Amino acid sequence: MADPATYRPAAGTIPTRPGVYRFRDEHGRVIYVGKAKNLRQRLSNYFQDLTALHERTRRMVTTAASVEWTVVTTEVEALTLEYTWIKEFDPRFNVKFRDDKSYPYLVLTMGEQVPRVHITRRPRAKGDRTFGPYTQVWAIRETLDLMLRVFPIRSCTAGVYRRAERSGRPCLLGFIGKCAAPCVGDISVDEHRRLAEQFADFMAGNTATYTRRIERQMRDAAAAMDYETAARLRDDLKNLEKVMAKNSVVLSDATDADLIGLAQDELEASVQVFHVRGGRIRGQRGWTAEILDTSSGPDLVERALTTLYSEGEAPREILVPVMPANREQVLELIGRPVDLRVPQRGEKKDLLLTVNENATEALRLHRLKRTGDLTARSKALEDLGAALDLAEPPLRIECFDISHSHGTNVVGSQVVFEDGLPKKSEYRRYSVTGAAARDDTASMYDVISRRLKHHLDPPEQSEEDRRRFAYPPSLILVDGGPAQVAAAQRAFDDLGITDIALAGIAKRLEEIWLPGDDYPVILPRTSEALFLVQRLRDEAHRFAITYHRSKRGRAMQVSALDGVPGLGPARRRALLDRFVTVSAIREASEEDLVAVPGIGPALAAQITAALRSGTGADAATGAADAEDSLDVMVDMATGEILDR
C-alpha cells in the first residue's frame, strides 16, 4: 500500500486549467482516469487525510504510485479525452459500461453512387443511414428479407457488383426479384437511389404513406382485372405489415428517441437503453458495471451518454432519469441539436419508468449471476494461492504451452487470466525456430525467456502494448511436468526473476509441479482451484494448436519449385500448366523442359538437378509434411483434421 504523500505533486506545479489526469500504479499501469474543470482544485481533493476520503477513493490513491495530467482547451475536449483514455487503458478503478458484445445495425450507404443495404456491427461511415441496434441478428435479417421483396435495392458487395457489370448478367438476387439490378441497367442509377430513399423512409417510421399507396395500386389492378399485379402487390402489403408488426407502437406520435434507464446500488450500476424510432421500439441494449469511484446518478448518465454517442449518431430526442453532469459539454460532444430532458408527465414518462424497471431487473439478475461467479473465482484463486504457498491469491496468471508436429512448425502460446477470467486482448503467440525448436524443454526455455525479457526491458512500442506485455503476472503456469518446469526455472534464474511464482500442470494425472520439488501438489478433484488450472491449461493448448495449424497450413502451400534460382511465378505456372504436377516435372527430361516457354537449357538443368537431388526449397518441407501426417488424424466424414 503506497502513501499518497510520496507522489503528491507540489500544488504550484498543477495548472488551474481544464484537463484530464491519470493515476498509475507501481508498474506504470493506468488505474484511474478523470477529468476536471480545474486540475489543481480537483487533484488536491485526492491528497487529503486518508480518513476523510471515500473508501473506494482511498483504495485507489493507495494503489497508485504516480499521477500525471494533460491540459486541454475546453471542458468538451476533456470529456472526449477522458472517454478515449478509458477505452485505451481500461483502468481498473473507472466505471466502464460495457456488455461485451456489439449490436447489429441495418445500414444504407447513401454516400455511394449506387446505395447498398447491409447488416454490420462495425462503425458506420459518414452519410450512411443506420437503423437499430437490434438485439438479435436473425431479427434484422428477417426484416431485410421482407423489405427487399418490396424495395428491391442493391445488397451485394462491391466485388459482386463489378463482376455483374462486366459480365452483363445480374447475380442471383436479381434473378429472384430481390434486387432491381442496377448493375446491368434494369433500373437506372437515379431510379435506384429513389428506391433506396423510399426504403430508408419506411424504416424511419413513415409507413402509412407506402401501405396506403400499395393498397390503392392493388385495388386499381384488381379493378383492371390485372390479377397477377394485384397478387404481387397484395404480397408486398403483407410483407410490410409483417415488418411493422415486429415493432409494437409505444408512443402515439412518430417519435425518434432513445430512453435511458438507470439502476444502481453502492457497488454496481445498470443502464438500459430503448431505441424508439417512428414511435416503435426498434432495439434494446444494456450494460452493467462496478462502481469503483464516487460516481453518482448524474455522473453515470453522463458516462452512458458519452459511451453511446461518441461513435454513434444520436436521435432528435434523448430521455433520461436524471440530467447528466456537465449537460452542456455532453450536448456539444453529441454534435447535433438534441432535446435532452427528463420527462415529467405523459406516455414518455411512463415508458421511461418501464426502461428503469428493466435496468433494475438487469441489475438484480447480474448481481445473482455475479455472486455465484465471483464466489467461485475468489475461492479458486484463494485455494490455488494456498496450495502453492503464495503470499496472496494470484490475481494475474499467465499460462504457456508448446505445440509442434514431430519438431516441425514449433509454436508457443501465452494466455492471460485476470481475476479468474480470460483477458484475450493480452494473449500472445511465439514462433520458435533454430536450436530452440529441438525439443519441448528448449522451446519452453526460449518462450519464457522472451516473455520475461519484455517484462524486464519493454521494447519501443505503443503505451498500450507496453502496459499489457510488461505488466508482471503473479503466477506463471507451464503445460508440462518437472522437465518443462525446470526449463522455465532456468529462464527465471538466467534473468534474475524472483518475484513471480512458477508452476507446471501435468496432463496425465492433473498434478501441479513446483520447481525443485520431488513430489507434485495434488489438488482435490472437486476443488475450484483445479478447475481454474485446467481451464488455463486447456485455453493455452487451444490457442497454441490454432496457431500451429495456421503455420503448418502455410508451410504445406510451399512448392518444391520455389527454391530453384531463376524460376519465378510465371515460369512455375507455365511448367505446371504443361506437366500438371511436380512429380511429372521431376521425371521430365531437360529437352521436355526447354520446350516450355521461358525455360532455357541452363534453367532446365537447374530444375532437374534441384528436384532430383532433393535440394529444392521444399524438400525439407515435404519431409515435414510427411511427418505432419503422422501427428494428426482425419475425420473421413467431414475432412476435419483432429488431434491425436
C-alpha positions as MATLAB code, in Angstrom:
seq = 'MADPATYRPAAGTIPTRPGVYRFRDEHGRVIYVGKAKNLRQRLSNYFQDLTALHERTRRMVTTAASVEWTVVTTEVEALTLEYTWIKEFDPRFNVKFRDDKSYPYLVLTMGEQVPRVHITRRPRAKGDRTFGPYTQVWAIRETLDLMLRVFPIRSCTAGVYRRAERSGRPCLLGFIGKCAAPCVGDISVDEHRRLAEQFADFMAGNTATYTRRIERQMRDAAAAMDYETAARLRDDLKNLEKVMAKNSVVLSDATDADLIGLAQDELEASVQVFHVRGGRIRGQRGWTAEILDTSSGPDLVERALTTLYSEGEAPREILVPVMPANREQVLELIGRPVDLRVPQRGEKKDLLLTVNENATEALRLHRLKRTGDLTARSKALEDLGAALDLAEPPLRIECFDISHSHGTNVVGSQVVFEDGLPKKSEYRRYSVTGAAARDDTASMYDVISRRLKHHLDPPEQSEEDRRRFAYPPSLILVDGGPAQVAAAQRAFDDLGITDIALAGIAKRLEEIWLPGDDYPVILPRTSEALFLVQRLRDEAHRFAITYHRSKRGRAMQVSALDGVPGLGPARRRALLDRFVTVSAIREASEEDLVAVPGIGPALAAQITAALRSGTGADAATGAADAEDSLDVMVDMATGEILDR';
ca = [
       0.000    0.000    0.000;
       1.529    3.288   -1.140;
       1.460    6.541    0.779;
      -0.082    9.277   -1.459;
       2.313   11.790    0.102;
       5.225   10.071   -1.645;
       3.998   11.039   -5.109;
       1.928   14.136   -4.366;
       2.896   16.913   -6.828;
       3.629   20.366   -5.499;
       0.460   22.461   -5.629;
       2.168   25.204   -7.593;
       3.085   22.788  -10.395;
      -0.518   21.807  -11.131;
      -2.272   24.101  -13.630;
      -5.676   25.604  -12.913;
      -6.960   24.943  -16.455;
      -9.290   22.144  -17.692;
      -7.617   18.818  -18.277;
      -7.504   15.062  -17.840;
      -5.397   13.237  -15.247;
      -4.142    9.669  -14.925;
      -3.131    7.743  -11.820;
      -0.601    4.934  -12.393;
       0.430    2.053  -10.148;
       3.986    0.947   -9.359;
       4.193   -0.942  -12.657;
       3.177    2.083  -14.719;
      -0.289    0.724  -15.413;
      -3.045    3.353  -15.617;
      -5.573    2.575  -12.878;
      -7.792    5.685  -12.988;
      -8.617    8.423  -15.488;
     -10.531   11.561  -14.586;
     -11.352   14.993  -15.983;
     -11.539   18.355  -14.267;
     -12.565   21.933  -14.969;
      -9.721   22.989  -12.674;
      -6.919   20.430  -12.402;
      -5.306   21.926   -9.288;
      -8.557   22.047   -7.361;
      -9.605   18.537   -8.420;
      -6.284   16.791   -7.770;
      -5.866   18.402   -4.352;
      -9.021   16.530   -3.259;
      -7.191   13.212   -3.675;
      -4.369   14.145   -1.304;
      -6.410   14.868    1.824;
      -6.164   12.929    5.052;
      -6.950    9.321    4.088;
      -9.632    9.065    6.755;
     -11.589   11.843    5.023;
     -11.682   10.035    1.665;
     -14.362    7.694    0.429;
     -13.375    4.038    0.811;
     -13.107    3.466   -2.947;
     -11.093    6.651   -3.457;
      -8.794    5.694   -0.591;
      -8.165    2.304   -2.161;
      -7.323    3.942   -5.490;
      -4.856    6.543   -4.171;
      -3.064    3.962   -2.018;
      -2.749    1.621   -5.017;
      -1.377    4.407   -7.226;
       2.299    5.376   -7.315;
       2.186    8.460   -9.555;
      -0.162   10.961  -11.159;
       0.135   12.907  -14.410;
      -2.134   15.267  -16.316;
      -2.784   16.735  -19.741;
      -4.107   20.269  -20.202;
      -6.824   20.861  -22.820;
      -8.577   23.951  -24.089;
     -12.224   23.259  -23.230;
     -14.283   21.031  -20.994;
     -15.654   19.236  -24.066;
     -12.111   18.269  -25.063;
     -11.572   16.987  -21.529;
     -14.740   14.869  -21.763;
     -13.671   13.427  -25.122;
     -10.099   12.701  -23.990;
     -11.308   11.048  -20.791;
     -13.570    8.725  -22.791;
     -10.741    7.906  -25.223;
      -8.262    7.085  -22.450;
     -10.749    4.932  -20.552;
     -11.238    2.868  -23.718;
      -7.491    2.717  -24.375;
      -6.137    1.930  -20.912;
      -9.075    0.021  -19.371;
      -8.313    1.425  -15.877;
      -9.472   -0.827  -13.077;
     -10.965    1.917  -10.860;
     -13.107    3.598  -13.542;
     -16.751    2.876  -14.181;
     -16.926    1.185  -17.589;
     -20.308    0.464  -19.119;
     -19.936   -2.484  -21.458;
     -21.870   -5.587  -22.360;
     -19.024   -7.491  -24.078;
     -20.717   -7.537  -27.468;
     -21.521   -5.328  -30.418;
     -25.005   -4.980  -31.838;
     -26.003   -5.380  -35.478;
     -27.270   -2.384  -37.426;
     -29.066   -2.142  -40.743;
     -27.042    0.309  -42.822;
     -27.935    2.049  -46.085;
     -24.840    3.507  -47.778;
     -26.394    6.655  -49.245;
     -22.896    8.094  -49.757;
     -22.240    5.625  -52.606;
     -23.332    6.261  -56.185;
     -25.433    3.090  -56.067;
     -26.604    2.768  -52.417;
     -26.260   -0.622  -50.792;
     -28.142   -2.051  -47.801;
     -26.295   -4.432  -45.492;
     -26.026   -5.611  -41.888;
     -22.932   -4.714  -39.905;
     -21.548   -4.496  -36.396;
     -18.758   -2.140  -37.404;
     -18.731    1.678  -37.130;
     -20.732    3.309  -39.878;
     -19.297    5.777  -42.370;
     -20.404    9.380  -42.517;
     -23.505    9.821  -44.652;
     -24.832    6.286  -44.069;
     -28.423    5.829  -42.901;
     -28.461    3.453  -39.932;
     -31.327    1.621  -38.266;
     -31.064   -0.250  -34.990;
     -29.359   -1.515  -32.989;
     -31.073   -4.892  -32.987;
     -30.522   -7.306  -30.116;
     -30.817  -10.383  -32.355;
     -29.164  -10.614  -35.761;
     -31.794  -13.054  -37.038;
     -34.471  -10.409  -36.461;
     -32.772   -7.861  -38.701;
     -32.026  -10.496  -41.366;
     -35.703  -11.443  -41.467;
     -36.682   -7.769  -41.672;
     -34.221   -7.164  -44.512;
     -35.511  -10.192  -46.417;
     -39.084   -8.881  -46.218;
     -38.088   -5.346  -47.160;
     -36.152   -6.428  -50.252;
     -39.305   -8.041  -51.629;
     -40.958   -4.610  -51.655;
     -37.948   -2.314  -52.118;
     -35.510   -4.417  -54.207;
     -32.379   -2.344  -53.739;
     -28.779   -3.496  -54.034;
     -27.414   -5.591  -51.137;
     -24.365   -7.167  -52.822;
     -20.707   -6.333  -52.156;
     -18.637   -4.113  -54.427;
     -16.857   -7.132  -55.919;
     -20.083   -8.915  -56.842;
     -21.500   -5.677  -58.295;
     -18.449   -5.070  -60.512;
     -18.417   -8.678  -61.692;
     -22.081   -8.409  -62.720;
     -21.334   -5.157  -64.567;
     -18.527   -6.806  -66.539;
     -20.479   -9.942  -67.361;
     -23.752   -8.186  -68.167;
     -25.658  -10.696  -66.011;
     -27.182   -9.912  -62.602;
     -26.451  -12.014  -59.537;
     -28.928  -14.473  -58.025;
     -30.800  -11.754  -56.120;
     -31.505  -10.005  -59.415;
     -32.943  -13.199  -60.913;
     -35.272  -13.886  -57.961;
     -36.581  -10.330  -57.719;
     -34.820   -9.173  -54.555;
     -32.676   -6.659  -56.424;
     -33.690   -4.257  -59.195;
     -30.300   -4.981  -60.862;
     -28.842   -1.515  -61.487;
     -25.588   -3.346  -62.327;
     -26.979   -4.398  -65.735;
     -29.208   -1.385  -66.363;
     -32.567   -2.975  -65.475;
     -33.107    0.187  -63.425;
     -31.279    3.485  -63.733;
     -28.957    4.757  -61.007;
     -31.327    7.655  -60.258;
     -34.353    5.360  -60.013;
     -32.411    3.025  -57.744;
     -31.471    5.927  -55.454;
     -35.135    6.945  -55.187;
     -35.970    3.344  -54.289;
     -33.268    3.404  -51.586;
     -34.693    6.672  -50.206;
     -38.132    5.055  -50.001;
     -36.566    2.098  -48.164;
     -34.970    4.480  -45.644;
     -38.166    6.499  -45.298;
     -40.188    3.383  -44.462;
     -37.608    2.125  -41.952;
     -37.547    5.568  -40.331;
     -41.245    5.181  -39.452;
     -43.135    6.773  -42.355;
     -45.042    3.551  -43.025;
     -48.575    4.770  -43.682;
     -47.616    6.517  -46.935;
     -46.364    3.304  -48.527;
     -49.028    0.936  -47.203;
     -51.810    3.244  -48.456;
     -50.122    3.627  -51.846;
     -49.655   -0.123  -52.313;
     -53.217   -0.811  -51.206;
     -54.541    1.738  -53.723;
     -52.423    0.249  -56.515;
     -53.651   -3.237  -55.604;
     -57.303   -2.165  -55.829;
     -56.689   -0.404  -59.161;
     -55.000   -3.505  -60.578;
     -57.851   -5.714  -59.410;
     -60.404   -3.335  -60.953;
     -58.488   -3.503  -64.238;
     -58.515   -7.337  -63.940;
     -54.684   -7.371  -63.784;
     -54.790  -10.078  -61.171;
     -51.103  -11.025  -61.309;
     -50.083   -7.463  -60.444;
     -52.759   -7.293  -57.760;
     -51.496  -10.543  -56.206;
     -47.893   -9.275  -56.210;
     -48.981   -6.019  -54.559;
     -51.011   -7.991  -52.013;
     -47.889   -9.960  -51.094;
     -45.900   -6.725  -50.819;
     -48.505   -5.301  -48.466;
     -48.383   -8.419  -46.293;
     -44.591   -8.230  -46.114;
     -44.710   -4.606  -44.980;
     -47.349   -5.449  -42.383;
     -45.060   -8.200  -41.043;
     -42.202   -5.699  -40.708;
     -44.464   -3.246  -38.858;
     -45.843   -5.982  -36.611;
     -42.346   -6.821  -35.375;
     -42.143   -3.482  -33.575;
     -45.031   -2.556  -31.272;
     -46.173    1.046  -31.153;
     -45.255    2.567  -27.780;
     -45.630    6.286  -28.482;
     -48.601    7.760  -30.285;
     -46.585   10.298  -32.263;
     -43.835    9.292  -34.712;
     -41.112    9.913  -32.115;
     -37.427    9.217  -32.704;
     -35.928    8.934  -29.209;
     -33.532    6.990  -27.012;
     -34.796    6.328  -23.490;
     -32.081    5.628  -20.919;
     -32.911    3.886  -17.656;
     -30.567    3.638  -14.654;
     -30.440    1.484  -11.530;
     -27.585    1.450   -9.033;
     -26.531    0.496   -5.549;
     -23.328    1.175   -3.630;
     -21.265   -1.264   -5.691;
     -22.776   -1.627   -9.155;
     -24.884    0.149  -11.751;
     -27.041   -0.988  -14.647;
     -28.053    1.019  -17.714;
     -30.797    0.020  -20.146;
     -31.487    1.808  -23.441;
     -34.653    1.591  -25.557;
     -34.210    2.841  -29.137;
     -37.591    4.156  -30.336;
     -37.932    5.094  -33.995;
     -41.185    6.211  -35.543;
     -42.947    5.534  -32.255;
     -41.846    1.889  -32.219;
     -39.150    0.123  -30.207;
     -36.523   -0.786  -32.780;
     -33.864   -2.072  -30.392;
     -32.802   -2.512  -26.791;
     -29.397   -2.816  -25.165;
     -27.862   -2.574  -21.723;
     -24.706   -2.540  -19.623;
     -23.679   -3.304  -16.088;
     -20.554   -2.058  -14.336;
     -18.868   -1.979  -10.985;
     -18.731    1.422   -9.299;
     -15.153    1.781   -8.097;
     -15.171    5.541   -7.616;
     -17.638    8.068   -6.182;
     -19.845    8.336   -9.283;
     -23.420    9.434   -8.632;
     -26.509    9.147  -10.841;
     -25.716   12.248  -12.964;
     -22.124   11.023  -13.418;
     -23.324    7.601  -14.568;
     -25.807    9.123  -17.015;
     -23.011   11.302  -18.416;
     -20.817    8.235  -18.891;
     -23.669    6.353  -20.573;
     -24.327    9.226  -22.998;
     -20.622    9.502  -23.778;
     -20.424    5.766  -24.445;
     -23.494    5.792  -26.686;
     -22.860    8.848  -28.816;
     -19.096    9.336  -29.032;
     -19.074    6.967  -32.004;
     -22.751    6.730  -32.954;
     -25.461    9.058  -34.217;
     -27.925   10.424  -31.677;
     -31.698   10.739  -32.331;
     -33.567   14.019  -32.082;
     -34.710   13.292  -28.523;
     -32.963   11.662  -25.543;
     -34.934   10.971  -22.359;
     -33.000   10.312  -19.139;
     -33.966    9.654  -15.488;
     -31.714   12.485  -14.197;
     -29.867   15.213  -16.013;
     -26.213   14.322  -16.618;
     -23.329   16.144  -15.024;
     -21.865   18.686  -17.454;
     -25.020   18.746  -19.609;
     -23.771   21.441  -21.985;
     -20.488   19.635  -22.612;
     -22.326   16.387  -23.350;
     -24.593   18.144  -25.857;
     -21.589   19.694  -27.556;
     -19.916   16.283  -27.711;
     -23.001   14.783  -29.410;
     -22.518   17.349  -32.164;
     -26.123   17.861  -33.337;
     -29.264   19.552  -31.951;
     -30.779   17.163  -29.418;
     -33.638   17.552  -26.959;
     -32.056   16.074  -23.811;
     -34.528   16.110  -20.924;
     -36.226   14.291  -18.051;
     -39.903   13.626  -18.970;
     -42.303   14.900  -16.317;
     -45.662   13.507  -17.443;
     -47.498   11.505  -20.066;
     -46.668    8.400  -22.067;
     -42.961    9.197  -22.379;
     -42.611    9.314  -18.601;
     -44.487    6.010  -18.345;
     -42.213    4.387  -20.937;
     -39.115    5.683  -19.152;
     -40.390    4.085  -15.945;
     -40.559    0.800  -17.855;
     -36.960    1.259  -19.006;
     -35.888    1.943  -15.408;
     -37.676   -1.237  -14.306;
     -35.718   -3.148  -16.943;
     -32.498   -1.659  -15.571;
     -33.470   -2.693  -12.041;
     -34.244   -6.225  -13.181;
     -30.999   -6.443  -15.168;
     -29.038   -5.356  -12.087;
     -30.797   -7.956   -9.964;
     -30.040  -10.759  -12.426;
     -26.448   -9.567  -12.846;
     -25.986   -9.482   -9.088;
     -27.270  -13.047   -8.728;
     -25.076  -14.308  -11.558;
     -22.031  -12.354  -10.469;
     -22.380  -13.506   -6.866;
     -22.069  -17.133   -7.918;
     -19.281  -16.499  -10.404;
     -17.360  -14.147   -8.131;
     -17.601  -16.505   -5.188;
     -16.300  -19.436   -7.226;
     -13.499  -17.408   -8.804;
     -12.429  -15.920   -5.483;
     -12.364  -19.337   -3.847;
     -10.388  -20.783   -6.773;
      -7.741  -18.062   -6.521;
      -7.541  -18.332   -2.732;
      -7.263  -22.140   -2.842;
      -4.614  -22.021   -5.572;
      -2.598  -19.435   -3.658;
      -2.769  -21.540   -0.514;
      -1.829  -24.769   -2.350;
       1.226  -23.124   -3.935;
       2.163  -21.342   -0.689;
       1.840  -17.858   -2.234;
       1.703  -14.716   -0.092;
      -1.602  -13.678   -1.714;
      -4.025  -15.049   -4.321;
      -2.617  -14.895   -7.886;
      -4.847  -12.238   -9.456;
      -2.978  -12.386  -12.792;
      -1.925  -15.786  -14.143;
      -0.145  -16.461  -17.435;
      -0.078  -19.973  -18.881;
       2.306  -21.205  -21.609;
       2.128  -24.198  -23.945;
       4.258  -25.554  -26.813;
       2.772  -27.152  -29.937;
       4.516  -28.852  -32.898;
       4.413  -31.824  -35.260;
       7.445  -34.018  -34.540;
       9.664  -30.986  -34.157;
       8.377  -29.011  -37.154;
       6.423  -25.740  -37.117;
       7.111  -25.246  -33.411;
       4.992  -22.540  -31.748;
       4.310  -21.316  -28.233;
       1.229  -19.707  -26.721;
       0.637  -17.357  -23.798;
      -2.844  -16.893  -22.333;
      -3.685  -14.455  -19.555;
      -6.319  -14.726  -16.820;
      -7.068  -11.788  -14.523;
      -9.341  -12.278  -11.507;
     -10.072  -15.780  -12.782;
     -11.314  -14.592  -16.196;
      -9.540  -14.765  -19.588;
      -8.188  -11.478  -20.936;
      -7.889  -12.302  -24.628;
      -6.559   -8.891  -25.613;
      -3.309   -9.830  -23.844;
      -2.811  -13.302  -25.364;
       0.473  -13.746  -27.244;
       1.865  -16.227  -29.813;
       5.513  -17.236  -30.310;
       7.199  -18.802  -33.328;
      10.122  -20.993  -32.205;
      12.963  -21.686  -34.644;
      16.582  -22.835  -34.716;
      18.159  -24.596  -31.753;
      15.242  -23.616  -29.528;
      12.977  -25.910  -31.571;
      14.968  -29.088  -30.922;
      12.728  -30.305  -28.065;
       9.942  -29.181  -25.707;
      12.243  -28.072  -22.900;
      14.395  -25.901  -25.164;
      11.257  -24.382  -26.678;
       9.788  -23.674  -23.248;
      13.031  -22.031  -22.133;
      13.016  -19.854  -25.248;
       9.398  -18.739  -24.877;
       9.617  -17.999  -21.140;
      12.890  -16.099  -21.654;
      11.333  -13.916  -24.356;
       8.317  -13.204  -22.175;
      10.410  -12.229  -19.150;
      12.761  -10.064  -21.226;
       9.757   -7.991  -22.266;
       8.880   -7.637  -18.595;
      12.393   -6.523  -17.638;
      13.095   -4.295  -20.634;
       9.985   -3.440  -22.679;
      10.864   -2.613  -26.314;
       9.843    0.593  -28.028;
       6.137    0.214  -28.720;
       2.811    1.849  -28.023;
       1.826    2.726  -24.479;
      -0.989    0.191  -24.565;
       1.161   -2.724  -25.804;
       3.903   -1.873  -23.305;
       1.353   -1.819  -20.492;
      -0.148   -5.145  -21.497;
       3.055   -7.061  -22.114;
       5.258   -5.642  -19.372;
       2.706   -5.956  -16.564;
       4.044   -8.754  -14.321;
       1.928  -11.811  -13.514;
       1.525  -13.187  -10.004;
       1.953  -16.744  -11.308;
       3.310  -18.349  -14.483;
       1.977  -21.810  -15.332;
       3.581  -24.065  -17.937;
       1.895  -27.029  -19.555;
       4.074  -29.965  -18.571;
       5.795  -31.793  -15.765;
       9.161  -31.478  -13.997;
      11.197  -31.157  -17.220;
       9.200  -28.193  -18.530;
       9.130  -26.539  -15.098;
      12.911  -26.946  -14.791;
      13.398  -25.345  -18.218;
      11.208  -22.405  -17.223;
      13.085  -22.074  -13.922;
      16.387  -21.836  -15.832;
      14.934  -18.864  -17.709;
      13.943  -17.301  -14.369;
      17.430  -17.867  -12.941;
      19.252  -16.583  -16.019;
      17.272  -13.330  -15.929;
      17.267  -12.950  -12.157;
      13.457  -13.115  -11.765;
      12.457  -13.863   -8.183;
       9.154  -12.018   -7.707;
       6.964  -14.253   -9.918;
       5.750  -17.692   -8.851;
       6.214  -20.659  -11.215;
       4.408  -23.992  -11.502;
       3.571  -26.634  -14.096;
       0.495  -28.774  -14.681;
       0.994  -32.302  -15.975;
      -1.862  -33.545  -18.117;
      -1.828  -37.231  -17.218;
      -2.785  -37.006  -13.546;
      -3.509  -33.247  -13.341;
      -0.787  -32.755  -10.726;
       0.922  -29.416  -10.050;
       4.734  -29.397  -10.134;
       6.821  -26.733   -8.403;
      10.499  -26.031   -9.245;
      12.910  -28.371   -7.445;
      10.210  -30.425   -5.703;
      10.388  -34.215   -5.887;
       6.664  -34.661   -5.404;
       3.763  -32.803   -7.036;
       0.980  -30.838   -5.383;
      -2.271  -32.761   -5.724;
      -5.368  -30.573   -5.794;
      -8.690  -32.151   -4.735;
     -10.657  -33.493   -7.694;
     -13.631  -31.210   -6.971;
     -11.720  -28.078   -5.990;
     -12.347  -24.758   -7.738;
      -8.573  -24.277   -7.940;
      -8.175  -27.412  -10.061;
     -10.979  -26.332  -12.392;
      -9.281  -22.953  -12.852;
      -5.881  -24.520  -13.592;
      -7.454  -26.973  -16.049;
      -9.218  -24.135  -17.823;
      -5.950  -22.205  -18.094;
      -4.122  -25.245  -19.450;
      -6.877  -26.064  -21.965;
      -7.073  -22.463  -23.164;
      -3.286  -22.302  -23.660;
      -3.409  -25.606  -25.544;
      -6.288  -24.422  -27.757;
      -4.509  -21.161  -28.555;
      -1.250  -22.955  -29.374;
      -2.938  -25.575  -31.568;
      -4.764  -22.856  -33.524;
      -1.514  -21.038  -34.296;
       0.323  -24.287  -35.076;
      -2.315  -25.394  -37.596;
      -2.202  -21.985  -39.256;
       1.583  -22.119  -39.539;
       1.562  -25.700  -40.760;
      -1.094  -24.864  -43.340;
       1.045  -22.063  -44.741;
       4.070  -24.369  -44.869;
       2.122  -27.016  -46.787;
       1.368  -24.478  -49.523;
       5.080  -24.091  -50.346;
       6.153  -25.810  -53.573;
       9.396  -27.657  -54.265;
       9.799  -25.340  -57.257;
      10.031  -22.248  -55.034;
      13.714  -22.654  -54.270;
      15.003  -23.066  -57.820;
      17.042  -19.939  -58.728;
      15.653  -18.020  -61.699;
      12.286  -19.777  -61.610;
       9.728  -17.058  -60.962;
       5.929  -17.259  -60.629;
       5.240  -17.017  -64.377;
       7.663  -19.806  -65.274;
       6.413  -22.010  -62.412;
       2.874  -21.534  -63.707;
       3.978  -22.397  -67.252;
       5.640  -25.598  -66.006;
       2.569  -26.663  -64.036;
       0.274  -25.856  -66.966;
       2.381  -28.204  -69.115;
       3.178  -31.035  -66.651;
       0.399  -30.551  -64.035;
       2.360  -31.988  -61.064;
       5.820  -31.542  -59.547;
       6.385  -35.306  -59.862;
       5.854  -35.088  -63.609;
       8.306  -32.166  -63.830;
      10.867  -34.214  -61.863;
      10.576  -37.119  -64.327;
      10.687  -34.898  -67.437;
      13.867  -34.672  -69.488;
      15.732  -31.425  -69.979;
      14.587  -31.384  -73.625;
      10.941  -31.537  -72.483;
      11.552  -28.699  -70.022;
      13.171  -26.494  -72.675;
      10.001  -26.862  -74.755;
       8.127  -24.830  -72.098;
       8.055  -21.075  -72.944;
      10.583  -19.138  -70.853;
      12.703  -22.187  -69.885;
      16.204  -22.237  -71.380;
      18.813  -25.046  -71.288;
      20.649  -23.656  -68.233;
      17.434  -23.199  -66.235;
      16.198  -26.659  -67.297;
      19.423  -28.162  -65.937;
      18.984  -26.294  -62.646;
      15.382  -27.512  -62.304;
      16.354  -31.126  -62.981;
      19.287  -31.006  -60.555;
      17.240  -29.354  -57.773;
      14.267  -31.701  -57.993;
      16.165  -34.955  -58.464;
      18.764  -34.247  -55.794;
      16.142  -33.212  -53.200;
      17.659  -29.763  -52.660;
      14.601  -27.806  -53.779;
      13.229  -25.230  -51.380;
      10.750  -27.614  -50.012;
      12.379  -30.978  -49.894;
      12.611  -30.321  -46.188;
       9.056  -29.051  -46.166;
       7.913  -32.190  -47.935;
       9.573  -34.295  -45.256;
       7.990  -32.138  -42.616;
       4.632  -32.607  -44.290;
       5.139  -36.366  -44.199;
       5.916  -36.122  -40.523;
       2.901  -33.879  -40.012;
       0.685  -36.598  -41.417;
       1.833  -38.913  -38.650;
       0.732  -36.443  -35.987;
      -2.884  -35.981  -36.986;
      -5.998  -37.993  -37.657;
      -8.659  -37.066  -40.194;
     -12.408  -37.420  -39.778;
     -13.229  -39.170  -43.065;
     -16.863  -37.989  -42.918;
     -16.058  -34.292  -42.699;
     -12.404  -33.989  -43.726;
     -11.637  -32.236  -40.413;
      -8.105  -32.619  -39.020;
      -8.340  -33.962  -35.468;
      -5.828  -34.012  -32.630;
      -4.374  -37.412  -31.841;
];
